[in-house]
Amino acid sequence: MKSSVPLINAAERERLLAAYPQAFHRSFLQRYGLVVAVAAIFAYLGMCFVFFNVGPAFQQARWDRASIYIQDWYSWRAQPRLRFQDGAVTAQWSSRGQYPAGAEIDWLVPTPDGGYTVIFDGMDNRLEVTPQRVDVFVDGVSWPVAIHQEETVAPAGAPEEIVQDGNKVVVRYGFAGQAEIRTSQVYIQRRFLGWANFFFDTRSPFWGKSFTELAGLAFFGERVDPAQSNASKMLGDFLNNGTWQHADILSKLMQTLVMAFVGTLFATLVAFPLAFVAARNITTSRPVNWGMKRCFDFLRSIDMLIWALFFTRSFGPGPIPGIAAIFATDTGALGKVYAEAVENIDEKQREGVKSLGAGPAAVNRYGVVPQVLPVFISQSLYFWESNTRSATVIGAVGAGGIGLKLLEAMGTNADWDKVAYMVLLILAVVFIFDNISNTLRWRLIGKQTH
């Protein structure tokens, strides 16, 4: 079968080589540039792997602890301490107080001999706690843990759920929780799905009631407090929840939003006129153009977090340093973007206004501003949306807002459910403001194109 591709003679080939040498004699980078780039990337990643000790870091990581932290995001732990005192077992609770005093708890049952039965995953997986010993039941089989003066001792041949850890014994029941059996106490961690007492703490008369009961009380029930309606009382108890601190968290969230809005607004108002000074087609003085652009470079080259640290040391903690940090960074960034937009306008519209005898102010007002205003507003909206997220980060260094509250909750190492709550609030706010910003930008761009 003959080929359909036409052949060229030697003379034609020489003519093409002379006319288009770059097509036939490519450089080394043109031929192998992609392969070199891929090899360089892999070499760089390999050096990073070695220099940053990535391998040892993964080997030494506490993955079990990470798993517990993740579980704490979507579940809660009841943590009583069963102390051995005066021949009996006394239950003491952590400060979060998931149960009211004297409450009957179905998984923590007192026994007639002064001990407790702790139920983890049905009666086949439980602890029988007495001052002399603890009977650990795993899949219905009893394994007695002896309690001595110096240490507790796991039984011989115990299953993997029972582990001797120094002078204490640790019993793990998976997600249901675990127990540490010590010489003076048994430390219980009993885990449940959800967030404990999210709506009402144990002080509220609405604690422990179902949504149906709450709806009935809100609309038809007799007033719990004669001074106010049940609905008002519910709202007050929800906001003043001593464990979750809804009122404080929501106020800090509003503080973060105000920081982002005010900082972006002030930066927009200042960058707007300065952009005309930096634009070469508006201000003819080259030293002035150069100086203003370098000022923009200085403001935006320093990260917002660094500005927040600086202003926090100057003004003290609170929203003012956060607003100032956003203002400083965004003035530089918006000023640069605005100046570039002004330099790329259609000069015909500006010259048309100038030909009518208008002064410089009128020329800029009617010949420049209508062209760049949609771009200015669109960029400011984008920065406002971005600063809603950034304000959370700078709040963590003392600039106030929900970022500081988030850092405090993480610092306790026990309030990861509250961390998850605040993260979800931040995500919801960012989602809402992202959609508002996108809608406004779309309307501005659409209006500009018609």
Beta strands, then each sheet from edge to edge (+ up, - down):
strand 1: 75-78
strand 2: 81-85
strand 3: 88-92
strand 4: 108-110
strand 5: 116-119
strand 6: 126-129
strand 7: 133-138
strand 8: 141-147
strand 9: 152-153
strand 10: 162-165
strand 11: 168-172
strand 12: 177-181
strand 13: 185-193
sheet 1: 1+ 13- 2+ 3-
sheet 2: 1+ 13- 12+ 11- 10+
sheet 3: 4+ 5- 6+ 7- 8+ 9-
end
